[in-house]
Structures are given as C-alpha cells and as structure tokens.
Amino acid sequence: MNDDGTGLLTIGELARATGLTVRTIRYWSDEGVLTPVTRSAGGYRLYDAPSVARLELIRTLRELGLGLDDVRQVLAGERTVAQVAATHVAALDAQIRSLKVTRAVLSSVARNDSTARETTLMNRLARLSAAERQRIMAEFVAEALQGLDAVDPEVRERLRATTVDLAADPTPEEVDAWVELAEMLQDPEFRAQMRRAMELNSADGAPGEARGRSLWFAKRLVDLVAPARTRGITPESPEAEPVLHDLFGDAPRADVLERMLAGFNDRVARYRELIALVNRAPAPPHAEDFAWVVAALRARTDS
C-alpha cells in the first residue's frame, strides 16, 4: 500500500499483489485497459482495491487468448464475457480446423515425399471451402449430362446428388483421396470418358422414359455374376459364356465390351472409390462383379 495513507497502490505494489510484472501492468495501463484512479504528487500511477480485481479479470481473459480490444469492450460493459467467449470459441474452432488440415497435408507430404509443386497443389486443394469443392463436382456433372435428355433419370439424379464432403479434420489418406479426385474431375480425358458413358446411356433410352433401367441391368449383372464367382467360375473359362449370354444375348462381344468399358473401367472404379474415401462412406459394392464381366468380354475379343 502507498505510504501516503490513501490506501492506493503503486504499480510495484499492484505487481506484488497479483504476481504480474510491472512491465505487463504498465503496458496494459498504457493501452487503456487498466486506468489508474489518480497519480501521486511525483506523477506515479496509483490504483485502488477494485483495480486488483480488474487486473485479475484482464489476466484471465488474456490467458484465454482474447485480444486487448475484446478485453477493453468487456471492461467497458459493451459486451459480456459470455458474448466475447462465444466469438472466441468460433475463432478457435476455425483455427483448429485449419491446423488439422495443415497437419494432414504435412503428414501426406512427408509420407509421399512430395515435390514442392505437389505440396503447393495439395495445400491449395485441401483448403478449398465446401462450396468450392462442390462447384468442381457440379461442373464435372454438368459437362457429363449437358444436352442428354434421355439419360436414365435415376442415373441423372444420382450423379447430380454426388457430394464431396471432406471432413473438417481430414486424415492424410483423405487429403490424398481428395487431391487425386480433384485432379481426376478436372482431367479432360476423364471428363470425356464420363461424357461418353452418359451418351451411351442416353442412346439406350428416350426422354420421359421410366427411371431405373440402368440400375435394373446392374442388379441383374450382380445376380448372375456373384453366384458364378462364388462357384469359382473364372472369366476366361467356357463356363462363363452362359452368364454373358444371359446378360447380353447374341450382341457382338466387342460392341458390348466398348459399352461396358465406358461405365465400368478402372478409372471409373477409382473415381467411385475416391468419393467414398473422401466422404467417409462404405466402399462401392460389387466392383469385382463388374470387373469379372469386363474380363470375360476381353477374353472373348482379344485375339
């Protein structure tokens, strides 16, 4: 306590009472968050007992990471501690999400021994907003479907409903999957391939046709091929021919293979796998059944 009998405290006494440094208290006072109640005859700043409680609140808020502007507003009664805390929580959540993405990108870079260019691309793609990721997907879908009114409505709706929901806390594997998927969605060759698949689908139907014909075929394929695979029938064996006949009749196998490859090749399978990885969804089912049919058709056309 100051020895002038006023009960006021100098900065040094305030520092000893609170455990803070004189330098810190002087800085907060200079910034206007801890105003002295008066000054001594010698010009020294003096503080009263409520200043101790005020100083404790300042220290608490600063230790929680709040800026001096926020502290000043709380002390001035312009905002409550709860209001400032809620704003700060939202800011911290954003920082945490950013740090998690940073960690995933760095882990992926370290694991894959990525080049500087690959690292830059990965970081840029990983930090796209959800809206920006969905825009890339929407542009891909729009190009695939443009002007094709006879595409099976079920296929059309499923394709348009495809989302890219990279988690706020992605794993390195999910970052890898998104980067690979983003590059695939913007690859002219893959875009042309998906467009070709939709053109073939459209050629099989007519505008206004009942939905589901494509999915009916997919179900029939699985119903026929899965039991054959379970029985150990290989795509190259003679026993595979009745399965192909049940699926395609007497249609030329080369023509059928071309149509199958448009929608069920390795890149399309990888595309579906990547979407599942990014969205933390189950792996696409029945990929092995479609691969079996393609292998069986190839065995009968490669000569």
ROFI-362383 format. One line per field, with one value per atom (N, C-alpha, C): atom name; x, y, z. Coordinates in steps of 0.2 Angstrom, whole numbers, plus 5000, padded with zeros to 4 digits. Each point is the difference from the previous one (the first is absolute). Layout:
BEGIN
site = (CA,...)
xx = (X,...)
yy = (Y,...)
zz = (Z,...)
This chain:
BEGIN
site = (N,CA,C,N,CA,C,N,CA,C,N,CA,C,N,CA,C,N,CA,C,N,CA,C,N,CA,C,N,CA,C,N,CA,C,N,CA,C,N,CA,C,N,CA,C,N,CA,C,N,CA,C,N,CA,C,N,CA,C,N,CA,C,N,CA,C,N,CA,C,N,CA,C,N,CA,C,N,CA,C,N,CA,C,N,CA,C,N,CA,C,N,CA,C,N,CA,C,N,CA,C,N,CA,C,N,CA,C,N,CA,C,N,CA,C,N,CA,C,N,CA,C,N,CA,C,N,CA,C,N,CA,C,N,CA,C,N,CA,C,N,CA,C,N,CA,C,N,CA,C,N,CA,C,N,CA,C,N,CA,C,N,CA,C,N,CA,C,N,CA,C,N,CA,C,N,CA,C,N,CA,C,N,CA,C,N,CA,C,N,CA,C,N,CA,C,N,CA,C,N,CA,C,N,CA,C,N,CA,C,N,CA,C,N,CA,C,N,CA,C,N,CA,C,N,CA,C,N,CA,C,N,CA,C,N,CA,C,N,CA,C,N,CA,C,N,CA,C,N,CA,C,N,CA,C,N,CA,C,N,CA,C,N,CA,C,N,CA,C,N,CA,C,N,CA,C,N,CA,C,N,CA,C,N,CA,C,N,CA,C,N,CA,C,N,CA,C,N,CA,C,N,CA,C,N,CA,C,N,CA,C,N,CA,C,N,CA,C,N,CA,C,N,CA,C,N,CA,C,N,CA,C,N,CA,C,N,CA,C,N,CA,C,N,CA,C,N,CA,C,N,CA,C,N,CA,C,N,CA,C,N,CA,C,N,CA,C,N,CA,C,N,CA,C,N,CA,C,N,CA,C,N,CA,C,N,CA,C,N,CA,C,N,CA,C,N,CA,C,N,CA,C,N,CA,C,N,CA,C,N,CA,C,N,CA,C,N,CA,C,N,CA,C,N,CA,C,N,CA,C,N,CA,C,N,CA,C,N,CA,C,N,CA,C,N,CA,C,N,CA,C,N,CA,C,N,CA,C,N,CA,C,N,CA,C,N,CA,C,N,CA,C,N,CA,C,N,CA,C,N,CA,C,N,CA,C,N,CA,C,N,CA,C,N,CA,C,N,CA,C,N,CA,C,N,CA,C,N,CA,C,N,CA,C,N,CA,C,N,CA,C,N,CA,C,N,CA,C,N,CA,C,N,CA,C,N,CA,C,N,CA,C,N,CA,C,N,CA,C,N,CA,C,N,CA,C,N,CA,C,N,CA,C,N,CA,C,N,CA,C,N,CA,C,N,CA,C,N,CA,C,N,CA,C,N,CA,C,N,CA,C,N,CA,C,N,CA,C,N,CA,C,N,CA,C,N,CA,C,N,CA,C,N,CA,C,N,CA,C,N,CA,C,N,CA,C,N,CA,C,N,CA,C,N,CA,C,N,CA,C,N,CA,C,N,CA,C,N,CA,C,N,CA,C,N,CA,C,N,CA,C,N,CA,C,N,CA,C,N,CA,C,N,CA,C,N,CA,C,N,CA,C,N,CA,C,N,CA,C,N,CA,C,N,CA,C,N,CA,C,N,CA,C,N,CA,C,N,CA,C,N,CA,C,N,CA,C,N,CA,C,N,CA,C,N,CA,C,N,CA,C,N,CA,C,N,CA,C,N,CA,C,N,CA,C,N,CA,C,N,CA,C,N,CA,C,N,CA,C,N,CA,C,N,CA,C,N,CA,C,N,CA,C,N,CA,C,N,CA,C,N,CA,C,N,CA,C,N,CA,C,N,CA,C,N,CA,C,N,CA,C,N,CA,C,N,CA,C,N,CA,C,N,CA,C,N,CA,C,N,CA,C,N,CA,C,N,CA,C,N,CA,C,N,CA,C,N,CA,C,N,CA,C,N,CA,C,N,CA,C,N,CA,C,N,CA,C,N,CA,C,N,CA,C,N,CA,C,N,CA,C,N,CA,C,N,CA,C,N,CA,C,N,CA,C,N,CA,C,N,CA,C,N,CA,C,N,CA,C,N,CA,C,N,CA,C,N,CA,C,N,CA,C,N,CA,C,N,CA,C,N,CA,C,N,CA,C,N,CA,C,N,CA,C,N,CA,C,N,CA,C,N,CA,C,N,CA,C,N,CA,C,N,CA,C,N,CA,C,N,CA,C,N,CA,C,N,CA,C,N,CA,C,N,CA,C,N,CA,C,N,CA,C,N,CA,C,N,CA,C,N,CA,C,N,CA,C,N,CA,C,N,CA,C,N,CA,C,N,CA,C,N,CA,C,N,CA,C,N,CA,C,N,CA,C,N,CA,C,N,CA,C,N,CA,C,N,CA,C,N,CA,C,N,CA,C,N,CA,C,N,CA,C,N,CA,C,N,CA,C)
xx = (5004,4996,5004,4998,5004,5001,5005,5001,4997,4996,4997,4994,4998,4994,4993,5001,4994,4997,5004,4997,5001,5003,5001,5007,5000,5006,5004,5007,5004,5000,5003,5001,5004,5005,5004,4996,4996,4996,4995,4997,4995,5003,5006,5004,5001,5002,5001,4994,4994,4994,4997,5002,4996,5005,5007,5005,5001,4998,5001,5007,5003,5006,4997,5005,4998,5000,5004,5000,4993,4997,4994,4994,5000,4995,5001,5006,5001,4997,5002,4997,4993,4996,4993,4997,5004,4997,5001,5006,5001,4995,4998,4995,4993,4999,4993,4995,5003,4996,5000,5005,5000,5002,4995,5001,5002,5005,5001,4995,4999,4994,5003,5006,5004,5007,5004,5007,5002,5006,5003,5003,5002,5003,5007,5003,5006,4998,4994,4997,5000,5000,5000,4992,4999,4993,4998,4994,4997,4994,4999,4994,4997,4993,4996,4999,4997,4998,4996,4995,4997,5004,5006,5004,5004,5000,5003,4995,4994,4995,5000,5000,5000,5006,5006,5006,5000,4997,4999,4995,4995,4996,5004,5004,5004,5004,5004,5004,4997,4994,4996,4998,4998,4998,5005,5006,5006,5003,5000,5002,4996,4993,4996,5000,5005,5001,4997,4996,4996,5004,4999,5004,4998,5004,4999,4994,4998,4993,4995,5000,4994,5000,5006,5001,4997,5002,4998,4992,4997,4993,4996,5003,4997,5000,5006,5001,4996,4998,4996,4993,4998,4993,4997,5004,4997,4998,5003,4999,5001,4996,5001,5006,5002,5005,4998,4993,4998,4999,4999,4999,5007,5005,5007,5003,4998,5002,4997,4994,4997,5003,5002,5003,5007,5003,5007,5000,4995,4999,5000,4996,4999,5006,5004,5007,5004,5000,5005,4998,4993,4998,5003,5000,5002,5008,5003,5008,5001,4996,5002,4998,4995,4999,5006,5002,5006,5006,5001,5006,4999,4994,4999,5002,4997,5002,5007,5003,5008,5003,4998,5004,4999,4994,4998,5005,5000,5004,5007,5003,5007,5001,4996,5001,5000,4995,5000,5006,5003,5006,5006,5000,5006,4999,4994,4999,5002,4998,5000,5007,5004,5006,4998,4995,4997,5005,5000,5004,4997,5003,4998,4993,5000,4994,4994,5001,4995,4998,5004,4998,4996,5002,4996,4993,4999,4994,4996,5003,4996,4997,5005,4998,4994,5000,4995,4993,5000,4994,4997,5005,4997,4997,5002,4997,4994,4997,4994,4994,4996,4994,4995,4995,4996,4996,4998,4997,5005,5006,5005,5001,5000,5001,4993,4995,4993,5000,5002,5000,5004,5006,5004,4996,4997,4996,4994,4996,4995,5002,5005,5002,5002,5003,5001,4994,4995,4993,4997,5000,4996,5003,5007,5003,4998,4999,4999,4993,4995,4993,4997,5004,4997,4997,4994,4996,4998,5001,4998,4994,4994,4993,4998,5003,4998,5004,5005,5003,4995,5001,4996,4999,4994,4999,5003,5000,5003,5008,5003,5007,5001,4996,5001,5000,4994,4999,5006,5002,5006,5006,5001,5007,4999,4995,4999,5000,4998,5000,5007,5005,5006,5003,5003,5003,5007,5004,5007,5000,5000,4999,5007,5005,5007,4999,5002,4999,5004,4997,5004,5006,5001,5006,5003,5001,5002,5006,5000,5006,5005,5006,5005,4997,4997,4997,4995,4995,4995,5002,5005,5003,5003,5003,5003,4994,4995,4994,4997,4999,4997,5004,5007,5004,5000,5000,5000,4993,4994,4994,4999,5003,4999,5004,5006,5003,4997,4996,4997,4994,4996,4994,5002,5006,5002,5004,5001,5004,4996,5001,4996,4999,5005,4999,4995,5000,4995,4993,5000,4993,4997,5004,4998,4997,5004,4998,4993,4999,4994,4994,5002,4995,4998,5005,4998,4996,5001,4995,4993,4999,4994,4997,5004,4997,4997,5004,4998,4993,5000,4994,4994,5001,4995,4997,5005,4998,4996,5000,4996,4993,4998,4994,4997,4994,4997,4997,5000,4997,4994,4999,4994,4999,5005,5000,5000,4997,5000,5007,5001,5007,5002,5006,5003,5002,5000,5002,5007,5005,5007,5001,4996,5001,4997,4995,4998,5005,5003,5006,5005,5002,5006,4998,4993,4998,5000,4998,5000,5007,5005,5007,5002,4999,5002,4997,4993,4997,5002,5003,5003,5007,5004,5007,5002,4997,5002,5000,4995,5000,5005,5001,5005,5007,5002,5006,5001,4994,5000,5002,4997,5001,5007,5004,5007,5001,4995,5000,5004,5005,5005,4997,5002,4998,5002,5006,5002,4997,4997,4998,4994,4999,4994,4993,5001,4994,4997,5004,4998,4996,5000,4996,4992,4997,4993,4998,5005,4998,5000,5005,5000,4994,4998,4994,4994,4999,4994,5000,5006,5000,4999,5004,5000,4997,4998,4997,5005,4999,5004,5004,4999,5003,5008,5003,5007,5004,5004,5004,5004,5003,5005,4995,4994,4996,4998,4998,4998,5006,5006,5006,5001,5000,5000,4996,4993,4995,5002,5002,5001,5006,5006,5005,4999,4995,4998,4998,4997,4997,5003,5004,5002,5008,5004,5007,5004,5006,5004,5000,5000,5000,4993,4994,4994,4999,5003,5000,5004,5006,5004,4996,4997,4996,4995,4996,4995,5004,5005,5004,5002,5003,5002,4995,4994,4994,4998,5000,4999,5005,5006,5006,4999,4999,4999,4994,4994,4994,5000,5005,5000,4994,4999,4994,5002,4996,5002,5003,5004,5003,4994,5001,4994,5000,4994,4999,5000,5002,4999,5005,5005,5005,5004,5000,5004,4995,4993,4996,5000,5001,5000,5007,5005,5007,5000,4996,5000,4997,4995,4996,5005,5003,5005,5006,5002,5005,4998,4994,4997,4999,4998,4999,5006,5005,5007,5003,4999,5002,4998,4994,4996,5001,5003,5002,5007,5004,5008,5002,5002,5002,5005)
yy = (4994,5006,5006,5005,5007,5002,5003,5003,5006,5003,5007,4999,4994,4999,5000,5001,5000,4993,4995,4993,4998,5004,4999,4996,4997,4996,5002,5000,5002,4993,5001,4995,4994,5002,4995,4996,5003,4997,4996,5002,4996,4994,5001,4994,4995,5002,4995,4997,5003,4998,4995,5000,4996,4995,5001,4995,5002,5005,5003,5004,5001,5004,5007,5005,5007,5002,4997,5001,4999,4994,4998,5005,5001,5005,5007,5002,5007,4999,4995,4999,5000,4997,4999,5007,5004,5006,5005,5000,5004,4999,4993,4999,5001,5003,5002,4995,4994,4995,5000,5003,5001,5007,5004,5007,5002,5003,5002,5005,5000,5004,5007,5001,5006,5000,5005,5000,5003,4998,5003,5007,5003,5007,4999,4994,4999,4998,4999,4998,4993,4996,4993,4997,4995,4998,4996,5002,4996,4997,4994,4996,4998,4999,4998,4993,4998,4992,4997,5004,4997,4998,5004,4999,4993,4998,4993,4995,5000,4996,5001,5006,5002,4996,5001,4997,4993,4996,4993,4998,5004,4998,5001,5006,5001,4994,4998,4994,4994,4998,4994,5001,5005,5001,4999,5003,5000,4993,4996,4993,4996,5002,4996,5002,5005,5001,5006,5004,5005,5006,5004,5006,5006,5005,5006,5003,5000,5004,4996,4993,4997,5001,5000,5001,5007,5005,5007,5001,4996,5000,4997,4995,4996,5005,5003,5005,5006,5002,5006,4998,4994,4998,4999,5001,5000,4993,4995,4993,4996,4994,4996,4995,4997,4995,4994,4999,4994,5001,5007,5001,5000,5003,5000,4992,4997,4993,4996,5001,4996,5002,5006,5003,4996,5000,4997,4993,4996,4993,4999,5004,4999,5001,5005,5001,4995,4997,4995,4993,4999,4994,5001,5006,5001,4999,5002,4999,4993,4996,4993,4996,5002,4997,5001,5006,5002,4996,4999,4996,4993,4997,4993,4999,5005,4999,5000,5005,5001,4994,4997,4994,4994,4999,4995,5001,5006,5002,4998,5003,4998,4993,4996,4993,4997,5002,4997,5001,5007,5002,4995,5000,4996,4992,4998,4993,4998,5005,4999,5003,5003,5004,5004,5004,5005,5005,5002,5006,5006,5006,5006,5002,4998,5001,4996,4994,4996,5002,5003,5002,5006,5005,5006,4998,4995,4998,4997,4996,4996,5005,5005,5005,5004,5002,5004,4996,4994,4996,4998,4999,4998,5006,5006,5006,5003,4997,5002,5000,5004,5000,4994,4998,4995,5002,5007,5002,5000,5001,5000,4993,4995,4993,4998,5002,4998,5003,5006,5003,4996,4997,4996,4994,4997,4994,5002,5005,5003,5001,5003,5001,4994,4995,4994,4996,5000,4997,5003,5007,5004,4998,5000,4998,4993,4996,4993,4999,5004,4999,5005,5005,5006,4997,5002,4998,4993,4996,4993,4999,5001,5000,4992,4996,4993,4996,5003,4996,4997,4994,4997,5005,5002,5005,4999,4993,4998,5001,4999,5001,5008,5004,5007,5003,4998,5002,4998,4994,4998,5003,5002,5003,5007,5004,5006,5001,4995,5000,4998,4999,4998,5006,4998,5006,4998,5005,5000,5003,4996,5002,4998,5004,4999,5002,4996,5001,5007,5003,5006,4997,4994,4997,4995,5001,4994,4997,4993,4996,5002,4998,5000,4996,4995,4995,5004,5003,5004,5006,5003,5006,4997,4995,4997,4998,4997,4998,5006,5005,5006,5003,5001,5003,4996,4993,4996,5000,5001,5001,5006,5006,5006,5001,4996,5000,4996,4995,4995,5004,5004,5004,5005,5003,5005,4997,4994,4997,4999,5003,5000,4993,4996,4993,4996,5001,4997,5003,5006,5004,4997,4999,4998,4993,4996,4993,5000,5004,5000,5002,5005,5003,4994,4996,4994,4995,4999,4995,5003,5006,5003,5000,5001,5000,4993,4995,4993,4999,5002,4999,5004,5006,5003,4997,4997,4997,4994,4997,4994,5002,5006,5002,5006,5002,5006,5005,5006,5005,4998,5001,4998,4993,4996,4992,4999,4994,4998,5000,5002,5000,4993,4999,4994,4994,5001,4995,4998,5005,4999,4996,5002,4997,4992,4999,4994,4995,5003,4996,4998,5005,4999,4995,5000,4995,4993,5000,4993,4998,5004,4998,4997,5003,4998,4993,5000,4993,4994,5002,4994,4999,5005,4999,4998,5003,4998,4993,4996,4993,4996,5003,4997,5000,5006,5001,4996,4999,4996,4993,4998,4993,4999,5005,5000,5000,5002,5001,5006,4999,5006,5003,5006,5004,4996,4997,4997,4993,4997,4993,5000,4994,4999,5001,4998,5001,5007,5005,5007,5002,4996,5002,5000,4996,5000,5006,5002,5007,5006,5000,5006,4999,4994,5000,5002,4998,5002,5008,5003,5007,5004,4998,5003,4997,4994,4996,4999,5001,4999,5006,5006,5006,4999,5003,4999,5002,4996,5001,5006,5002,5006,5006,5000,5006,5001,4994,5000,5002,4998,5001,5008,5003,5007,5004,4998,5003,4999,4994,4998,5004,5001,5004,5007,5003,5007,5001,4996,5001,4996,4995,4995,4998,5006,4998,5002,4999,5001,5007,5005,5007,5002,4997,5002,4996,4994,4997,5004,5003,5004,5006,5003,5006,4999,4994,4998,4999,4997,4998,5007,5004,5007,5004,5000,5003,4997,4994,4996,5002,5000,5002,5007,5005,5006,5001,4997,5001,4995,4996,4996,4995,4998,4995,4993,4995,4993,5000,4995,4999,4998,5003,4998,4992,4997,4993,4997,4994,4996,5002,5004,5002,4993,4995,4994,4996,5001,4997,5003,5007,5003,4999,5000,4998,4993,4996,4993,5000,5004,5000,5003,5005,5003,4996,4996,4995,4994,4998,4995,5002,5006,5003,5001,5002,5001,4993,4995,4994,4997,5003,4998,5004,5006,5005,5001,4998,5001,4994,5001,4994,5003)
zz = (5000,5000,5000,4996,5000,5007,5002,5007,5001,4996,5001,5003,5002,5004,4996,4993,4996,4999,5001,4999,4992,4996,4993,4999,4995,4998,4994,5001,4994,4996,4994,4995,5003,5004,5003,5005,5004,5005,4997,4995,4996,4997,4998,4997,5005,5006,5006,5002,5000,5002,4995,4994,4995,4997,5001,4997,4993,4997,4993,5000,4995,4999,5000,5002,4999,4993,4996,4993,4997,5001,4998,5002,5006,5003,4997,4999,4997,4992,4997,4993,5000,5004,5000,5002,5004,5002,4994,4997,4994,4994,5000,4995,5002,5006,5002,5003,5001,5003,5008,5002,5008,5001,5001,5001,5008,5001,5007,5003,5006,5003,5001,5000,5001,5000,5001,5000,5006,5002,5006,4998,5006,4999,4995,5000,4996,4993,4999,4993,4999,5005,5000,5000,4996,4999,5007,5002,5006,4998,5004,4998,5007,5000,5006,5000,5005,5002,4994,4997,4994,4994,5000,4994,5001,5006,5000,4997,5001,4997,4993,4998,4993,4996,5004,4997,4999,5005,5000,4994,4999,4994,4993,5000,4994,4999,5005,5000,4997,5003,4998,4993,4998,4993,4995,5002,4996,4999,5006,5000,4996,4999,4996,4992,4999,4993,4997,5004,4998,4999,4994,4999,5004,5000,5004,4999,4993,4998,5004,5000,5003,5007,5003,5008,5001,4996,5001,5000,4995,4999,5006,5003,5006,5006,5001,5006,4999,4994,4999,5000,5001,5000,4993,4995,4993,4998,5003,4998,5007,5000,5006,4999,5005,5000,4996,5000,4997,4992,4999,4992,4997,5004,4997,5000,5005,5000,4994,4999,4994,4993,4999,4994,5000,5006,5000,4999,5002,4999,4992,4997,4993,4996,5002,4997,5001,5007,5001,4996,4999,4996,4993,4997,4994,4999,5006,5000,5001,5004,5001,4993,4997,4993,4995,5000,4996,5002,5006,5003,4998,5000,4999,4992,4996,4993,4999,5003,4999,5002,5006,5002,4995,4998,4995,4993,4998,4994,5001,5006,5001,5001,5003,5001,4993,4996,4993,4996,5001,4996,5003,5006,5003,4998,5000,4998,4993,4996,4992,4997,5005,4997,4994,5001,4995,4998,4994,4997,5003,4999,5001,4997,4993,4996,5003,5001,5003,5007,5004,5006,5000,4995,4999,4998,4995,4997,5006,5004,5005,5005,5002,5005,4997,4994,4997,5000,4997,5000,5006,5005,5007,5003,4999,5003,4997,4994,4997,5005,4999,5004,4997,5004,4998,4994,4999,4994,4994,5001,4995,4997,5005,4998,4996,5003,4997,4993,4999,4993,4995,5002,4996,4998,5004,4999,4995,5002,4996,4993,4999,4993,4996,5003,4998,4997,5005,4998,4995,5000,4995,4993,4999,4994,4998,5004,4999,4997,5003,4998,4995,4998,4996,4994,4999,4994,4999,5005,4999,5004,4997,5003,5002,4996,5001,5005,5003,5006,5005,5002,5005,5006,5001,5006,5006,5002,5006,5000,4994,5000,5000,4997,5000,5007,5003,5007,5005,4999,5004,4999,4994,4998,5002,5000,5002,5008,5003,5007,5003,4996,5003,5003,5007,5004,5001,5002,5002,5007,5005,5007,5004,4998,5003,5008,5004,5007,5003,5005,5003,5003,5001,5003,4996,4994,4995,5002,4999,5001,4994,5000,4994,4994,5002,4994,4997,5004,4997,4996,5002,4996,4993,5001,4994,4995,5003,4995,4997,5004,4997,4995,5001,4995,4993,5001,4994,4997,5004,4997,4996,5003,4997,4994,4999,4994,4995,5002,4995,4998,5004,4998,4995,5000,4995,4995,4999,4995,4993,4995,4994,4997,5001,4998,5004,5006,5004,4999,5000,4998,4994,4995,4993,5001,5004,5002,5003,5005,5003,4996,4996,4995,4995,4998,4995,5003,5007,5003,5001,5001,5000,4993,4995,4993,4998,5002,4999,5004,5006,5004,4997,4998,4996,4994,4996,4994,5001,5006,5002,5002,5001,5002,4996,5003,4997,5005,4998,5005,5003,5007,5003,5002,4998,5001,5008,5002,5007,5002,5007,5003,5002,5000,5004,4995,4993,4996,5001,5001,5001,5006,5006,5006,5000,4996,4999,4997,4995,4996,5005,5004,5005,5005,5003,5004,4997,4994,4996,5000,4998,4999,5007,5005,5007,5001,4999,5001,4996,4994,4996,5002,5001,5000,5007,5005,5007,5001,4999,5001,4996,4993,4996,5003,5003,5003,5007,5003,5006,4999,4994,4997,4998,4999,4998,4992,4997,4993,4998,4996,4998,4994,4999,4994,4993,5000,4994,4998,5005,4999,4996,4997,4996,5004,5006,5005,5000,4999,5000,4994,4995,4994,5001,5004,5001,5004,5005,5003,4996,4995,4995,4996,4998,4995,5004,5006,5004,5001,5000,5001,4993,4995,4994,4994,5001,4994,4995,4993,4995,4997,5004,4998,4999,4995,4999,5006,5002,5007,4999,4995,4999,5002,4997,5001,5007,5003,5007,5005,4998,5004,5000,4994,4999,5005,5000,5004,5008,5001,5007,5003,4996,5001,5001,4997,5001,5007,5003,5007,5005,4999,5005,4999,4999,4999,5006,5000,5006,5003,4995,5002,5004,4997,5003,5007,5000,5006,5006,4997,5005,5002,4995,5002,5005,5000,5005,5006,5000,5006,5004,4996,5003,5003,4997,5003,5006,5001,5006,5005,4998,5005,5003,4995,5003,5004,4998,5004,5006,5001,5006,4999,4994,4999,4998,5001,4998,4993,4999,4993,4995,4994,4995,5000,5000,4999,4993,5000,4994,4994,5002,4995,4997,5004,4997,4995,5001,4995,4994,4999,4994,4997,5004,4997,4997,5003,4998,4993,4999,4993,4995,5002,4995,4998,5005,4999,4995,5001,4996,4993,4999,4993,4997,5003,4997,4998,5004,4999,4993,4998,4994,4994,5001,4995,4998,5005,4999,4996,4994,4996,4994)
